[in-house]
Amino acid sequence: MGHVGSLFNKLDELTALTRLQQKYKESSLMCFTETWLSDTTPDSVVALDGFKLVRADRGWKESGKRKGGGLADEYTSSPLPPLGRSDHNLVHLHPEYTPRVRRQPAQKKTVKLWTYEANERLRDCFETTDWDTLCSCHGDDINSLTHCITDYINFCVENTMPTKRVQCFANRKP
């Protein structure tokens, strides 16, 4: 965030900073005031690679409404040197939030390894099963039959599929 007083003569330096310096490369947002841009300045002249340009030039009409909440609770700030020959320092705003991956510890889970060999063993288990004998004792009771078959399938999976302990982090998709 910075008060730059004419952005045109600082674009080369800003482009170099966003390519070469870590703080600038990792920035999610850059905000500049007093850029001396107008509605006659095309976006292509001031756009930076990797950033979406949002402008509010002097000709822009403000609604007069302010949204509540400030930056003080959400960010810490540290000074950066001025951009070009500007007489104002830049301000580096770093978010105060802790990413989910750091807030929640990794969980250890046991998962099945569905390998080709394990699938073949499971297929053999199902092919050698006498399904008529397994199903005949339940008659017309569909709930009992469903429960029996589900239990048998789980039994076969437990006996044929190897398992592995893995760490699951909060930011990883299931």
MOTARA-V674554 format. One record per backbone hydrogen bond with DSSP energy under -1.0 kcal/mol. NH is the residue of the N-H (numbers start at 1). CO is the residue of the C=O. If there is no record, write none. Layout:
BEGIN
NH/CO
NH/CO
END
This chain:
BEGIN
2/31
4/33
6/34
7/35
10/7
11/8
14/10
15/11
16/12
17/13
18/14
20/16
21/17
25/21
26/22
33/2
41/38
45/42
46/43
47/43
51/48
60/57
75/71
76/94
78/92
80/90
86/83
90/80
91/1
92/78
94/76
96/74
102/99
103/99
104/100
107/168
109/166
111/164
113/162
115/113
119/115
120/116
121/117
122/118
123/119
124/120
125/121
126/122
127/123
128/124
131/129
134/130
135/131
136/132
138/135
141/138
142/140
145/141
146/142
147/143
148/144
149/145
150/146
151/147
152/148
153/149
154/150
155/151
156/152
157/153
158/154
159/155
160/156
161/157
164/111
166/109
168/107
172/169
END
